[in-house]
Amino acid sequence: MVVVRRTVLAPFVLALTALLWVTLPLWLLLAAVVSPFVPGHWRALRLFWLGFVYATCSSVMLLVMFGWWVAAGFGARIRTPYWEGVHYDLVEGLLWAFYRAARRVLHLDVVTEGPAPDAHPGRPLVVCCRHAGPGDSFILMYALMHWYAREPRVVLKNTLAWDPTIDVVLNRLHARFITPNPAPGADLESQIRGLVDGLDSNDAFVIFPEGGNFTAQRRARAIERLQGLGLHGMAQRAADMEHVLAPRPGGLTAALDAAPLADVVWVAHTGLDHMLGVADMWRELPMDKRLVMRWWHVPSHEVPTDADERITWLYDWWDRIDDWIDDHRPEPLR
């Protein structure tokens, strides 16, 4: 599959982007003509432009990374600290470009609440965020790199590797793609321990304790799973939370065990919910709104060390995040 992604999908993205550039006036005209007939203010034109910018950023990254692969001895030195650093710089730069384009085109105002980026200098971080689609992951990574000057480490579903840009860049950085049926030693907890090992003062390990995007069906299945395990108290707490899935403690526990000196940052947001695919983006992508991200910082000495206490602590925080989401909704800018 790696060969297919690198030799077929990557060239396809480059060719598609080149075609879009050559035929750009035609696509802009078509999107402008269609826009008055679909809901939203110039929705078709704005979403086309956002997709065009993403394709351009992806293609630039692929070309740059290919050049670096050659310069690094055809990949022989590509995972050395120097090349790791320049790859993080590349990701941050392209995230910055895409973020600015998204804010301008969609007319979004992103507001952050909570500790300032300098609230925890020189401390490794374990960042726990609710999961509600690819939009929240993009905003979170941008915030960690651009505002907090952190180098994220993350585990992702292996399906995301079918994006050739994500595939190439994250295979050169501190990231792991998780398969549904991992081989022995490649389970989620083992992958997390390997990633968190050596977490230093400018790193942030990112984890989504829900394990997947929120949907009503997944929420119901998570509650049923807890009931089936005889964890009736946890199932009731999960049923009381309306906007998040029941968190899974295994990954967070593995991260905290591997990085006992790391502070924990909890992140909630509103406005990017339920955008799980292209159809969802078309139907629900927020435009002309104010989105809010809320950060909470917990110093390492306040993090429970007992396993049962950690589970209760995780559910307490997830209750708090659920309540916060209930109280905050995207605000229209007009």
BALUM-689322 format. One record per atom (N, C-alpha, C): residue in three letters; x, y, z. Coordinates in steps of 0.02 Angstrom, whole numbers, plus 32768, in hexadecimal, padded with zeros to 4 digits. Layout:
REM BALUM-689322
AlaXYZ ...
END
This chain:
REM BALUM-689322
Met80297FC48000 Met800080008000 Met802B803F8000 Val8065803C8023 Val809180768025 Val80A880877FDF Val80B980547FB8 Val80D1805F7F73 Val809A80817F4A Val805C806B7F53 Val802480887F2D Val801C80D27F40 Arg801F80E17F82 Arg801681267F97 Arg804E81537F7D Arg808A81397F7C Arg80C381637F69 Arg80CB81697F1D Thr80BB81347EF8 Thr80C881347EB0 Thr808A81447E86 Val804E813E7EA5 Val8011814B7E7F Val7FEC81897E9A Leu7FDD81897EDB Leu7FB681BF7EF7 Leu7FDB82027EF8 Ala801B82007F0C Ala8041823F7F0E Ala8046825F7EC9 Pro805A823A7E94 Pro805A825A7E52 Pro801482717E3C Phe7FE1824B7E50 Phe7F9C825F7E3D Phe7F8B82A37E5C Val7F9D82AD7E9D Val7F9082EE7EBD Val7FB483267E99 Leu7FF3831A7E86 Leu801A834D7E63 Leu7FFA835C7E1F Ala7FE483297DFB Ala7FC683337DB9 Ala7F8383587DC0 Leu7F5C83447DF1 Leu7F1B83657DFC Leu7F2483AE7E0D Thr7F5583BD7E38 Thr7F6184037E4A Thr7F77842B7E0D Ala7FA3840E7DE4 Ala7FB984317DA8 Ala7F7E843E7D79 Leu7F51840D7D73 Leu7F1684167D49 Leu7EE9844D7D65 Leu7EE184507DA6 Leu7EB884847DC5 Leu7ED584C97DB7 Trp7F1784CE7DBB Trp7F36850F7DAE Trp7F2C85257D65 Val7F3384F57D37 Val7F2C85067CF0 Val7EE5851A7CDF Thr7EB584F87CFE Thr7E6E85057CEE Thr7E4B852F7D24 Leu7E7285527D4D Leu7E5685777D87 Leu7E1E85A87D73 Pro7E2785D17D3F Pro7DF086007D2E Pro7DAD85DD7D20 Leu7DB185A37D00 Leu7D74857D7CF0 Leu7D5285667D30 Trp7D79854B7D5F Trp7D5C85327D9D Trp7D40856B7DC8 Leu7D6285A37DC9 Leu7D4985DD7DEE Leu7D0785F57DD1 Leu7D0385F87D8F Leu7CC5860D7D6F Leu7C8C85DD7D7E Leu7C9A859B7D79 Leu7C6785697D87 Leu7C4F856D7DCF Ala7C7E85747DFF Ala7C6B85797E46 Ala7C4285B87E52 Ala7C5385EF7E31 Ala7C2E862D7E3A Ala7BE786277E1E Val7BE086037DE6 Val7B9E85FA7DC8 Val7B7285CD7DF5 Val7B90859A7E13 Val7B6A856B7E3C Val7B5785897E7F Ser7B8185B47E9B Ser7B7985CD7EDF Ser7B3485EA7EEE Pro7B1686137EC3 Pro7AD4862F7ED4 Pro7A9D85FB7EDC Phe7AA885BE7EC4 Phe7A75858B7EC5 Phe7A7D85597EFF Val7AAF85637F29 Val7AB985377F62 Val7AB785617FA2 Pro7AA685417FDB Pro7AA28567801A Pro7AE58585802D Gly7AE385BC8051 Gly7B2185DB8068 Gly7B388612803A His7B5D86418056 His7B75867A8030 His7BB286678007 Trp7BAA865E7FC5 Trp7BE086497F98 Trp7C0286097FB0 Arg7BDA85DA7FC8 Arg7BF6859C7FE5 Arg7C2085757FB3 Ala7C07856B7F77 Ala7C2B85427F46 Ala7C6E85627F35 Leu7C6E85A47F2A Leu7CAC85C57F18 Leu7CDE85C47F52 Arg7CC785CE7F8E Arg7CF485D17FC8 Arg7D12858C7FD7 Leu7CE885587FD2 Leu7D0185157FE0 Leu7D2F84FC7FA8 Phe7D21850F7F6A Phe7D4F84FD7F34 Phe7D93851D7F41 Trp7D94855C7F53 Trp7DD3857E7F5E Trp7DFA855E7F98 Leu7DD6854A7FCC Leu7DF785298004 Leu7E1684E77FEF Gly7DF184C07FC7 Gly7E0D84817FAE Gly7E48848D7F80 Phe7E4484C17F58 Phe7E7C84D37F2B Phe7EBA84E57F53 Val7EB2850C7F88 Val7EEB851E7FB2 Val7F0884E07FD3 Tyr7EDD84B37FEB Tyr7EF68476800B Tyr7F1D844C7FD9 Ala7F0384447F9D Ala7F27841C7F6A Ala7F6A843C7F5A Thr7F6C847F7F57 Thr7FAA84A27F48 Thr7FDD84987F80 Cys7FC684A07FBF Cys7FF384967FF8 Cys800D844E7FF9 Ser7FE1841D7FEC Ser7FF583D77FEC Ser802A83CA7FB7 Ser802083E67F7C Ser804F83DB7F46 Ser809283FC7F54 Val809184387F70 Val80D084597F82 Val80F6842E7FB4 Met80D384147FE6 Met80F483EA8018 Met811183AC7FF8 Leu80EC838C7FCB Leu8106834F7FAB Leu8145835D7F83 Leu814583947F5E Leu818083A57F36 Leu81BC83B67F61 Val81B083DD7F96 Val81E783EF7FC3 Val820383B17FE5 Met81D683857FFD Met81EC834A8021 Met821183197FF3 Phe81FE83177FB4 Phe822482ED7F85 Phe826A83097F7C Gly8270834B7F76 Gly82B283697F70 Gly82DD835C7FAD Trp82BE83617FE8 Trp82E383538026 Trp82F7830A802B Trp82CC82DD8012 Trp82DD82958013 Trp831C82897FEA Val832082AA7FB0 Val835C82A47F86 Val839882C27FAA Ala838F82FE7FC7 Ala83C783217FE9 Ala83DF82FA8026 Ala83B382D38045 Ala83C682AC8080 Ala83E18268806D Gly840282648035 Gly842082258020 Gly83ED81F2800B Phe83B982097FE5 Phe838281DE7FD0 Phe836281BB800C Gly835781E38040 Gly833381CB807C Gly835F81AF80B2 Ala839F81A780A6 Ala83CB818780D7 Ala83CF81AF8118 Arg83CC81F28114 Arg83D2821C8150 Arg839282428160 Ile835A822E8143 Ile831D82568146 Ile83008258818D Arg8312822981B8 Arg82F7822881FC Arg832982408230 Thr835C8264821A Thr838B82828249 Thr836C82C18266 Pro838582DA82A0 Pro8367831682BF Pro836283528291 Tyr8394835E8267 Tyr83918398823B Tyr83558394820C Trp834E835B81EA Trp8317835581BA Trp82D4835281DD Glu82D283378219 Glu829483388240 Glu82808380824D Gly82B083AA8260 Gly82A183F0826F Gly828684168232 Val82A6840B81F8 Val828E843081BD Val824A841781A6 His823B83D881B3 His81F883BF81A2 His81C383DF81D0 Tyr81D283E68210 Tyr81A38409823C Tyr819A84518225 Asp81D084728210 Asp81CA84B781F7 Asp819E84B981B8 Leu81A68488818D Leu817D84868150 Leu8133847D8161 Val8124844F818F Val80DF844481A2 Val80C1848381C1 Glu80E784A381ED Glu80CE84E0820D Glu80C1851781D9 Gly80ED851E81A9 Gly80E485518176 Gly80A78545814B Leu809D85078136 Leu806384F8810C Leu802284FB8134 Leu802484E68174 Leu7FE984EF819F Leu7FD7853881A6 Trp800A856281AE Trp7FFE85AA81B4 Trp7FDD85C58175 Ala7FF585B1813B Ala7FD985C980FC Ala7F9185B280F3 Phe7F8485728102 Phe7F40855980F9 Phe7F118577812D Tyr7F288580816A Tyr7EFF859D819F Tyr7EEA85E4818C Arg7F19860C8174 Arg7F0886508160 Arg7ED686518126 Ala7EDF862380F7 Ala7EB0862080BF Ala7E6B860B80D7 Ala7E6885DA8104 Ala7E2785C2811D Ala7E0385F98143 Arg7E28861D816E Arg7E0886538194 Arg7DED86898166 Arg7E13869B8133 Arg7DFE86D18107 Arg7DC586BB80DA Val7DCA868180BC Val7D97866B808D Val7D56865A80AF Leu7D59863980E9 Leu7D1D8625810C Leu7D04865A813D His7D2B86908145 His7D1986C68173 His7D0E86AA81B9 Leu7D43868A81D4 Leu7D40866D8216 Leu7D6B86958246 Asp7D53869B8282 Asp7D7A86BA82B8 Asp7D85868482ED Val7DC4866E82F5 Val7DD486398324 Val7DEE865A8364 Val7DCB864D839B Val7DDC866A83DC Val7DF48633840B Thr7E2B863E842E Thr7E43860E845F Thr7E39862A84A5 Glu7E2585FF84D2 Glu7E1C86108518 Glu7E4785E28542 Gly7E5F85FB857B Gly7E8785D285A8 Gly7ECF85EA85AC Pro7EFC85BE85C2 Pro7F4285D285CD Pro7F6385EC858D Ala7F8C861F8595 Ala7FB38638855D Ala7FE98605854B Pro80048609850E Pro803785D984FA Pro807485D68528 Asp8083860D854B Asp80BE860C8577 Asp80AC85F785BE Ala807085D985C8 Ala805C85C6860B Ala808285898624 His809E856285F7 His80C28526860C His8102851F85E3 Pro8130854F85E8 Pro816F854A85C0 Pro819B851285DA Gly81BD84F285AC Gly81EE84C085BF Gly81D1848085DB Arg8190847485D1 Arg8171843885EB Arg8156840E85B1 Pro816583CD85B1 Pro814583A2857F Pro80FA83A0858C Leu80D383988557 Leu808A839A855D Leu806A835B8542 Val803683448564 Val800883138549 Val7FC78338853D Val7FB2833D84FE Val7F78836684EB Val7F3E833884DB Cys7F0783408500 Cys7ECB831684F6 Cys7E94834284D8 Cys7E7B832E849F Cys7E4A8357847B Cys7E0E832C8468 Arg7DD3834B8469 Arg7D988329844E Arg7DA283208404 His7D8082EF83E7 His7D8982DF83A0 His7D4682E9837C Ala7D458316834B Ala7D0783238327 Ala7D14832F82DD Gly7D44830B82C1 Gly7D518311827A Gly7D95832E826A Pro7DA883308229 Pro7DEA83478216 Pro7DF683918224 Gly7DC183B88227 Gly7DCA84008233 Gly7DEA840E8276 Asp7DD583E982AA Asp7DF183F682ED Asp7E3A83E182F0 Ser7E4D83AC82CC Ser7E93839682CC Ser7EBF83CB82AB Phe7EA783E88274 Phe7ECD841B8251 Phe7ED78459827D Ile7EA18471829C Ile7EA684AC82C7 Ile7ED4849E8302 Leu7ECE84638320 Leu7EF78452835A Leu7F4184508348 Met7F5284308311 Met7F98842D82FD Met7FB4847282ED Tyr7F8C849B82CC Tyr7FA284E082BF Tyr7FAF850582FF Ala7F8184FF832F Ala7F888523836F Ala7FC6850C8394 Leu7FD184CB8397 Leu800B84B183BC Leu804D84C8839D Met805084C9835B Met808F84DA833A Met809985268336 His8065854A8324 His806D85928318 His806885BC8357 Trp803985AA8384 Trp802F85D283C1 Trp805985B883FB Tyr805F85768400 Tyr80818559843A Tyr80C98544842B Ala80DF854B83EC Ala8123853983D8 Ala813584F183EC Arg810784C383E0 Arg8110847D83F1 Arg8118845283B3 Glu813A841A83BB Glu814083E88386 Glu811283AE8399 Pro80D983A88377 Pro80A88375838B Pro80BF832E837A Arg80AB830083A6 Arg80B082B98398 Arg8069829E839C Val80568272836D Val8010825F836A Val80088219834E Val7FD381F78364 Val7FBE81B88345 Val7F8081C6831B Leu7F7B81A582E1 Leu7F4481B182B3 Leu7F2A816F8298 Lys7EED8170827F Lys7ED38136825D Lys7EF8812B821B Asn7F0280ED8209 Asn7F2A80DF81CD Asn7F0880F6818D Thr7EC68102818F Thr7EA4811A8153 Thr7EBD815F813E Leu7ED68187816E Leu7EEF81C9815D Leu7F2F81C68134 Ala7F50818C8134 Ala7F8D8185810D Ala7F7E818480C2 Trp7F3E817E80AE Trp7F2E81808067 Trp7F3481C6804B Asp7F3981F98076 Asp7F4C823B805E Asp7F98823A8057 Pro7FB2823D801A Pro7FFA82338011 Pro802582668036 Thr800D82A3803F Thr803582D58063 Thr803A82C380AC Ile800182B180CB Ile8002829B8111 Ile802D825E8119 Asp8026822F80EA Asp804D81F180EC Asp809881FF80EE Val80B0822880C0 Val80F9823380BA Val8113825980F6 Val80F382928107 Val810F82BD813B Val810C829C817F Leu80D5827A8190 Leu80D0825E81D3 Leu80F9821E81DB Asn810981FD81A5 Asn813781C481A9 Asn817F81DA81B5 Arg818C821C81AD Arg81CF823681BB Arg81D2825881FF Leu8199825E8221 Leu819782808262 Leu817F82508298 His8172826C82D3 His815B8243830C His811082378306 Ala80FE820582E0 Ala80B781F482D7 Ala80B181AA82C9 Arg8076818F82D7 Arg8069814982CA Arg8023814282AB Phe801F81188277 Phe7FDE8108825A Phe7FC780C68278 Ile7F8B80C68296 Ile7F71808C82BA Ile7F418066828D Thr7F4A80248288 Thr7F1D7FF98262 Thr7EE77FDC8290 Pro7EAD7FC98274 Pro7E777FAE829E Pro7E8C7F6D82C2 Asn7EB57F4482A2 Asn7ECB7F0582C0 Asn7F187F0382C1 Pro7F357F2782F1 Pro7F7E7F2C82F1 Pro7FA07EEB8303 Ala7FDD7EE382EC Ala80067EA982FC Ala801D7EAE8345 Pro80327E768362 Pro804B7E7983A7 Pro80837EAC83AE Gly807D7ED583E2 Gly80AF7F0A83ED Gly80A07F4A83C8 Ala806C7F48839D Ala805A7F848376 Ala80167F9F838B Asp7FFD7F8A83C6 Asp7FBD7FA283DE Asp7FC37FEB83F2 Leu7F8A800B83FF Leu7F898052840D Leu7FB680658447 Glu7FB18040847F Glu7FD8805284BA Glu8023804C84AC Ser803780188488 Ser807E80108478 Ser80978047844A Gln806E805A8419 Gln8081809183EC Gln808780D28412 Ile805A80DE8441 Ile805C811C8468 Ile809A811E8494 Arg80A980E784B4 Arg80E580E684DF Arg812480F484B5 Gly812780D98478 Gly816080E7844E Gly8164812F8438 Leu812B814F842C Leu812A81958418 Leu813B81C48451 Val812081B5848C Val812881E284C5 Val816E81DD84E3 Asp818F81A584DA Asp81D2819C84F5 Asp820181D384DB Gly822181F68509 Gly824E822C84F5 Gly822B826E84E8 Leu81EC827484FB Leu81C882B484F3 Leu81EE82EB8518 Asp81FE832184F4 Asp822783568513 Asp820183978517 Ser822583CD8528 Ser8206840C853B Ser81E284308503 Asn81EF841F84C4 Asn81CB8440848E Asn819D84108468 Asp818E83D68487 Asp816383A48468 Asp811E83A68487 Ala80EE838C8461 Ala80AA8383847A Ala808E8344845C Phe807E83138487 Phe805E82D7846E Phe801282E3846D Val7FF382D88433 Val7FAC82E6842A Val7F8582A58429 Ile7F4F82A48450 Ile7F2582688452 Ile7EDC827D8454 Phe7EB382568432 Phe7E6B82618431 Phe7E4B82268457 Pro7E3C822F8498 Pro7E2781F684C1 Pro7DE781D384AA Glu7DBE81F58481 Glu7D8281D48469 Glu7D91819D8437 Gly7DCA81A28415 Gly7DDE816E83E6 Gly7DBF817483A1 Gly7D9681A68396 Gly7D7681B08355 Gly7D4A81ED8356 Asn7D3081FF831C Asn7D0582398317 Asn7CC2822C8338 Phe7CA582608354 Phe7C64825A8375 Phe7C2D82518342 Thr7C04821D834C Thr7BC48216832A Thr7B9381F9835D Ala7B5482018351 Ala7B2181E6837F Ala7B26819A8382 Gln7B35817A834A Gln7B3A81328349 Gln7B76811A8373 Arg7BAE813B836B Arg7BE981288393 Arg7BDE813583DD Arg7BBB816A83ED Arg7BAC81788433 Arg7B83813F8451 Ala7B4F8129842C Ala7B2580F28444 Ala7B4D80B1844B Arg7B7880A3841A Arg7BA08066841D Arg7BD180688458 Ala7BEE80A28465 Ala7C1D80A8849D Ala7BFA809A84DF Ile7BBD80B484E6 Ile7B9780A88524 Ile7B86805E852A Glu7B71803F84F3 Glu7B617FF884F3 Glu7B9E7FCD8504 Arg7BD87FE284EA Arg7C167FBD84F8 Arg7C267FBE8543 Leu7C1F7FF88562 Leu7C2B7FFD85AA Leu7BF97FD485D2 Gln7BBA7FD485BC Gln7B887FAB85DE Gln7B997F6185D7 Gly7BAF7F4D859B Gly7BC17F078590 Gly7BFC7EF185B9 Leu7C297F1F85CB Leu7C637F0F85F4 Leu7C537F11863E Gly7C147F21864E Gly7C007F268694 Gly7C147F6686B6 Leu7C2A7F98868F Leu7C3F7FD886AB Leu7C04800886AA His7BD37FF986D4 His7B94801C86D2 His7B9B806586E7 Gly7BC680728718 Gly7BD080B7872D Gly7BED80E286F6 Met7C2080C786D2 Met7C3E80EC869A Met7C0C80F38661 Ala7BE380C08656 Ala7BB180C48622 Ala7B7F80FB8630 Gln7B6C8102866F Gln7B3C81368681 Gln7B5C817B8678 Arg7B9C8182868B Arg7BBE81C28681 Arg7BC381D28636 Ala7BD1819F860E Ala7BD481AA85C5 Ala7B9081BE85A9 Ala7B5A81A185C4 Ala7B1781B285AD Ala7B0481F985C0 Asp7B21821285F6 Asp7B128256860C Asp7B35828B85E1 Met7B68827685BB Met7B8D82A58590 Met7B6E82A5854A Glu7B5982DE8532 Glu7B3382E284F4 Glu7B5E82F184B7 His7B98831184C0 His7BBD832B8487 His7C008307847B Val7C1182D784A5 Val7C5082B4849F Val7C45826984A7 Leu7C748241848E Leu7C7281F98499 Leu7C9281E884DB Ala7C8181AE84F5 Ala7CA281968532 Ala7CED81908525 Pro7D1681B0854D Pro7D5F81AD8541 Pro7D7B81688551 Arg7DAF8155852D Arg7DD181168539 Arg7E128124855D Pro7E1B81098598 Pro7E54811E85C2 Pro7E9680FE85AF Gly7E9780C88587 Gly7ED480A3857B Gly7F0C80CC855C Gly7EFC80F48529 Gly7F2F811B8508 Gly7F4B81528534 Leu7F1F81758558 Leu7F3681AA8584 Leu7F60818D85BD Thr7F4B815585D9 Thr7F718136860F Thr7FB7812385F7 Ala7FBB810685BA Ala7FFD80F4859F Ala802981318596 Ala800C8169857F Ala803381A68575 Ala804B81C285B8 Leu802081C385EA Leu803481DE862B Leu806881B2864D Asp806281708644 Asp809581438660 Asp80D9814E863F Ala80D9815C85FD Ala8118816485D9 Ala813681AA85E3 Ala810C81DA85F7 Ala8125821F8600 Ala810A823A8642 Pro81228221867A Pro8106823586BB Pro8113827F86CD Leu814282A086AB Leu815182E686B9 Leu812B8315868A Ala810182FB865E Ala80DE8325862E Ala80A18345864F Asp80968385863E Asp805783A58650 Asp8021838E861F Val7FE283948635 Val7FAA837F860B Val7F8283BD85F7 Val7F7383C285B7 Val7F4A83F9859D Val7F0B83DA857E Trp7ED183F38595 Trp7E9083DD857A Trp7E7784128549 Val7E5C83FB8511 Val7E46842A84DE Val7DFE841884C8 Ala7DD3844B84C9 Ala7D8F844484AF Ala7D85847A847A His7D56846F844D His7D4884A08419 His7D0084978402 Thr7CE684CA83E3 Thr7CA484C683C4 Thr7CA984E3837E Gly7C7D84CA8353 Gly7C7984E68310 Gly7C9284BA82D9 Leu7CB8848582E9 Leu7CD2845882B6 Leu7CB4841282BD Asp7C7C840D82E0 Asp7C5D83CD82F0 Asp7C4083AC82B2 His7C44836982B1 His7C21833F8281 His7C3883488239 Met7C738364822E Met7C8E836981EA Met7CBB832D81DE Leu7C9D82F681C8 Leu7CC282B881C3 Leu7CD682A6817B Gly7CB982C8814B Gly7CC982B98106 Gly7CB982F480D9 Val7CC082E98097 Val7CB6831F8068 Val7C6E8339806A Ala7C3E830A806E Ala7BF7831E8071 Ala7BE9834780B0 Asp7C07833380E8 Asp7BFD83588126 Asp7C1C839E8121 Met7C5783A28102 Met7C7783E380FA Met7C4B841180D0 Trp7C2E83F5809B Trp7C03841E806F Trp7BC684368096 Arg7BA9840A80BF Arg7B6A841A80E0 Arg7B7484438121 Glu7BAB84348146 Glu7BAF844F818A Glu7BEC847B8197 Leu7C1984838166 Leu7C5484AB8173 Leu7C3F84F18189 Pro7C56850681C5 Pro7C41854781DD Pro7C5F858081B4 Met7C3585B181A7 Met7C4B85ED8183 Met7C30862A81A8 Asp7C57865F81A6 Asp7C41869E81C4 Asp7C308694820E Lys7C5C86718232 Lys7C4F86628278 Lys7C8D866D82A3 Arg7C80867282E4 Arg7CB786758314 Arg7CBC86308336 Leu7CF68610832E Leu7D0285CF834C Leu7D2C85D8838C Val7D1F85AF83BD Val7D4185B783FD Val7D658576840F Met7DA5857E8423 Met7DCB8546843E Met7DDB85568488 Arg7DD0852584B3 Arg7DDD852F84FA Arg7E1484FF8510 Trp7E47851B8532 Trp7E8084F4854B Trp7E8084F58597 Trp7E8F84BB85B4 Trp7E9A84B785FD Trp7EDE84968608 His7F0384AF8638 His7F4784958645 His7F498477868B Val7F618439868F Val7F68841686CE Val7FB2840486D8 Pro7FD38420870B Pro801A840F8717 Pro802283C58727 Ser805C83AA8718 Ser806783628720 Ser805D834B8768 His806C8375879A His8066835F87DF His801C835987F4 Glu7FED837287CC Glu7FA6836B87DC Glu7F86833187B7 Val7FAC830E878D Val7F9182D68767 Val7F9182978793 Pro7F578276879A Pro7F55823987C3 Pro7F84820387A9 Thr7F9E81DB87D7 Thr7FCB81A587C4 Thr7FA9816187C9 Asp7F76815B87F2 Asp7F51811C87F8 Asp7F25811287BA Ala7F2280D487A2 Ala7EFE80C58764 Ala7EB480D5876A Asp7E9380C087A0 Asp7E4C80CE87A8 Asp7E3F811887B0 Glu7E6B813B87D4 Glu7E63818387DC Glu7E6A81A78799 Arg7E96818E876F Arg7E9F81AD872D Arg7E5F81A68703 Ile7E3F816C8706 Ile7E02816286DF Ile7DCC819286F7 Thr7DC481988739 Thr7D9381C78754 Thr7DA4820E8740 Trp7DE4821E8744 Trp7DFC82618731 Trp7DEE827086E8 Leu7DF9824086BC Leu7DEB82488675 Leu7DA182558669 Tyr7D76822D868A Tyr7D2E82378682 Tyr7D18827A869F Asp7D36828F86D5 Asp7D2582D186F1 Asp7D34830886BF Trp7D6F8304869F Trp7D808336866D Trp7D5383328630 Trp7D4182F6861D Trp7D1582EF85E3 Trp7CCF830B85F2 Asp7CB983038630 Asp7C7A83248645 Asp7C80836F863E Arg7CB883898654 Arg7CC383D28651 Arg7CC483EA8609 Ile7CE583C585DD Ile7CE883D78597 Ile7CA283D48578 Asp7C7C83A18589 Asp7C38839B856F Asp7C0D83D68584 Asp7C1383EA85C3 Asp7BED842485DB Asp7C03846485B7 Trp7C44846B85AC Trp7C5E84A7858A Trp7C4384AB8543 Ile7C4384718520 Ile7C29847084DC Ile7BDF848384DB Asp7BBA846C850D Asp7B73847C8511 Asp7B6784C78519 Asp7B9584E88539 Asp7B8E85308547 Asp7BAA855D8510 His7BCE854084E1 His7BEF856984AD His7BDD854D8468 Arg7BC68579843F Arg7BB5856883FA Arg7BD4859C83CC Pro7BE2858B838D Pro7BFF85BC8360 Pro7BD285FA835A Glu7BF186348361 Glu7BCC8673835E Glu7BD086908317 Pro7B9786A382FA Pro7B9A86C282B8 Pro7BBC870682BC Leu7BE387168288 Leu7C0587578286 Leu7BD9878C8266 Arg7BA08778824D Arg7B7387A98230 Arg7B2C878F8231 
END
